[in-house]
Amino acid sequence: MRRDGLTKRINFRATPLEHQRVLADAKAAGLSVSEIARRRCLKQPIQPKSDLHIINELRRTGGLLKHALTETKGMYAPEMAEALREVILAIKRIQAGSSE
């Protein structure tokens, strides 16, 4: 991923254990080592790829619940509304957990 304006390099030393941890974190987030280090230094959020996949699936589930509510003309509305609230809360918990 080449981004305009990123022309300066910063190098730093790490222990073998720290190096492995940075590599693992970068892989989990689907980012390059440079990008993960840059985001960490600048205190920018890092969200693992797995979290993004789960959030997308939860959004899809929410959409299906809304569709089912429409198709049943409101039958089971309280139950579906509760399920939608749970989906929204799950998404918010995942987002809050990955921004720490």
N, C-alpha and C positions, 0 to 999 in steps of 0.2 A: 504494500500500500504506500504509494508515493504521494506526499502532501506538499503543496506549494508552500514555500517559506521555511521549510525545515532544512536549513543549510548548515547549522552548527552542530558539532558533535560533542558529547560529554562522555568521558570514560571514567569508570570507577572500578576499584578492586573489590572482590568478594571472596569469601571462603568457598570451598567446594560445596558445602551444604547450602549456603546462601544462593550460590549459582544454580544448583538443582531446584531450589524452591522457586526462584524467578522463572526458570524454564517451565516448571510445572504450572505455575500461575498463568504464564503467557499462553500455554497450550490450552488450559481449562477455559480461558477467556476468548480463545480464538484470535489472539493478538500476537504481534511480534514482540520480541524481548524489548526492543527499543520503545515500542508503544506502551507496553505495560510499565516500564521504568519511568517513562515521561508522565504517564497518568498518575502513578504513585507519587512522584516528586511534586507534581502540581496539585495533588489532592483531588483529582478528578475521579468520577465513579468508574468502577470496573465491574461489569456484569458478566458472569460466566455464560457461555453459549447454552448450557443446559437450562439456565434460568430463562433465557429468551425463548427457548423451545417450549418450556412449560407454560410460560405466560401466553404464548401464541395458542397453545392447546386450550388453555382456560378461556381465552377470548372466543375461540371457536365454539366451545361448550356453551358459553353465555349466549352466543348468537343462535345456537340450536335451541336453547331454552326459550329465547324470545320468539323464535319461529313456531315452536310447539305451542306456546301461549296463544299466539295469533290463530294458528290452525284449529285449536280446540275452542276458540271463541271465549277464552277466559276460564274454561273449566280447569280446576286445580290452580287457580291464580295465586292463592296464598302460599301453596307449596312451591310453586315455580318462583314466586317473588323471593321466598326464603333461599331457594337454591341460587338464584342470581346474586343475592346479597353475599352468600358464602363464596361464590366465584370471585366477586369483586374484592372481598376481604383477603382471599388467598393471593390474588395478584398484588395487592398492596403490601402484604407481608413479605412476599418474595422480593419486591422492589426495595422495601425498607431494609431487608437483610443484606442485600448485595451492595447497598450504598454505605455500609459501615466500614 
